[in-house]
Amino acid sequence: MKQNITLALDREILSAARVFAAQQGISVSAMLAGELCEKIGKTRRYEHSKQIALAMLEQSWPLGGLGIKSRETLHDRASLR
């Protein structure tokens, strides 16, 4: 269900908005509604992506590798000769 709102704008901005909306072939109301929907949708998508990313950070990720060797094995110079 749509509901009307009242918006106070400077005359100069309102005039420019009317011209811009007319160039797009839509009303000022439709233009503003579209912009608000886009911004709110963008914010919601960002928050959703952020929650997914944070949940992924909580998981441990297998990074491969063979594990950590002992200090003696790592510093064994005899095996390099």
RAHU-V825687 format. One record per backbone hydrogen bond with DSSP energy under -1.0 kcal/mol. CO is the residue of the C=O (numbers start at 1). NH is the residue of the N-H. If there is no record, write none. Layout:
# RAHU-V825687
CO;NH + CO;NH
This chain:
# RAHU-V825687
10;14 + 11;15 + 12;16 + 13;17 + 14;18 + 15;19 + 16;20 + 17;21 + 18;22 + 19;23 + 20;24 + 21;26 + 27;31 + 28;32 + 29;33 + 30;34 + 31;35 + 32;36 + 33;37 + 34;38 + 35;39 + 36;40 + 37;41 + 38;42 + 39;43 + 40;44 + 41;45 + 42;46 + 43;47 + 44;48 + 45;49 + 46;50 + 47;51 + 48;52 + 49;53 + 50;54 + 51;55 + 52;56 + 53;57 + 54;58 + 70;74 + 71;75 + 75;77 + 77;80 + 78;81
